Amino acid sequence: MKTLILFYSRTGTTQVIANALATALDATIARIECPKYKGGWFRYLLAGYDSVKGRLPPIDVPDLVFRDYDAIILGTPIWTSYPALPMRSFLSGKPDLPDRVSLFLTYGGHSVPQKAEQFISDLIPVNLEATLNLGQKTVIDEAFSEPVANFAQQLKSGH
Ligand SMILES: Cc1cc2nc3c(=O)[nH]c(=O)nc-3n(C[C@H](O)[C@H](O)[C@H](O)COP(=O)(O)O)c2cc1C
């Protein structure tokens, strides 16, 4: 099975999970870049402000044919209760995705991830096959191996 993990990460948390999943699933990994929000406090505030306004930023997406993969796993942090803007920019472009789409989210802890999940669901034409939500503390404490393994297993057995 050919699986693609496509993620956005501003400060590296989501990237840790993307890497762990790539290893567990022997998947290809690719990153959405968004120079607008790279950097310190000012960029953090700008990201929050734009997120509240729903102002979608320009992004750089790796030149891949998503349909060539059997499954895609999208990974993004939560910003102001919604998926981070760069992932929203990507999905708003209505990319031609494989039929199997899964999602993982990382978040600081004060959000209900189901709201961000629903937001992604509404942007894609298929039902999410599997979802994984991880609080940032779980990632920092490296306490994610079991949930990551369960999520990977769910995807493997779904084939
Ligand atoms: C602009 C901004 C808004 C955020 N809003 C929320 C939020 O509403 N709820 C939450 O639980 N965490 C929120 N966070 C925290 C991030 O979701 C969390 O730190 C995430 O793991 C960061 O992922 P990354 O390191 O891959 O960028 C926010 C972070 C940023 C930068």
The ligand as an SDF file (V2000), in Angstrom:
LIG
                    3D

 31 33  0  0  0  0  0  0  0  0999 V2000
   -1.8700   30.6960   16.2620 C   0  0  0  0  0  0  0  0  0  0  0  0
   -2.0480   29.5300   17.1840 C   0  0  0  0  0  0  0  0  0  0  0  0
   -3.2840   29.2540   17.7170 C   0  0  0  0  0  0  0  0  0  0  0  0
   -3.4770   28.1490   18.5540 C   0  0  0  0  0  0  0  0  0  0  0  0
   -4.7330   27.8810   19.0090 N   0  0  0  0  0  0  0  0  0  0  0  0
   -4.9380   26.7710   19.7800 C   0  0  0  0  0  0  0  0  0  0  0  0
   -6.2510   26.4240   20.2090 C   0  0  0  0  0  0  0  0  0  0  0  0
   -7.2540   27.0790   19.8900 O   0  0  0  0  0  0  0  0  0  0  0  0
   -6.3910   25.3300   20.9950 N   0  0  0  0  0  0  0  0  0  0  0  0
   -5.3310   24.5470   21.3700 C   0  0  0  0  0  0  0  0  0  0  0  0
   -5.5460   23.5740   22.0790 O   0  0  0  0  0  0  0  0  0  0  0  0
   -4.0700   24.8520   20.9530 N   0  0  0  0  0  0  0  0  0  0  0  0
   -3.8530   25.9290   20.1650 C   0  0  0  0  0  0  0  0  0  0  0  0
   -2.5850   26.2320   19.7270 N   0  0  0  0  0  0  0  0  0  0  0  0
   -1.4730   25.3660   20.1310 C   0  0  0  0  0  0  0  0  0  0  0  0
   -1.0580   24.4020   19.0170 C   0  0  0  0  0  0  0  0  0  0  0  0
   -2.1690   23.6860   18.5050 O   0  0  0  0  0  0  0  0  0  0  0  0
   -0.0400   23.3690   19.5300 C   0  0  0  0  0  0  0  0  0  0  0  0
    1.0170   24.0420   20.1230 O   0  0  0  0  0  0  0  0  0  0  0  0
    0.4390   22.4710   18.3970 C   0  0  0  0  0  0  0  0  0  0  0  0
    0.8440   21.2340   18.9110 O   0  0  0  0  0  0  0  0  0  0  0  0
    1.5830   23.1030   17.6300 C   0  0  0  0  0  0  0  0  0  0  0  0
    1.9470   22.2760   16.5560 O   0  0  0  0  0  0  0  0  0  0  0  0
    3.2660   22.5390   15.6940 P   0  0  0  0  0  0  0  0  0  0  0  0
    4.4260   22.5750   16.6600 O   0  0  0  0  0  0  0  0  0  0  0  0
    3.3490   21.3760   14.7740 O   0  0  0  0  0  0  0  0  0  0  0  0
    3.1330   23.8440   14.9780 O   0  0  0  0  0  0  0  0  0  0  0  0
   -2.3790   27.3200   18.8880 C   0  0  0  0  0  0  0  0  0  0  0  0
   -1.1130   27.6040   18.3300 C   0  0  0  0  0  0  0  0  0  0  0  0
   -0.9490   28.6750   17.4730 C   0  0  0  0  0  0  0  0  0  0  0  0
    0.3960   28.9530   16.8450 C   0  0  0  0  0  0  0  0  0  0  0  0
  1  2  1  0
  2  3  1  0
  2 30  2  0
  3  4  2  0
  4  5  1  0
  4 28  1  0
  5  6  2  0
  6  7  1  0
  6 13  1  0
  7  8  2  0
  7  9  1  0
  9 10  1  0
 10 11  2  0
 10 12  1  0
 12 13  2  0
 13 14  1  0
 14 15  1  0
 14 28  1  0
 15 16  1  0
 16 17  1  0
 16 18  1  0
 18 19  1  0
 18 20  1  0
 20 21  1  0
 20 22  1  0
 22 23  1  0
 23 24  1  0
 24 25  2  0
 24 26  1  0
 24 27  1  0
 28 29  2  0
 29 30  1  0
 30 31  1  0
M  END
$$$$
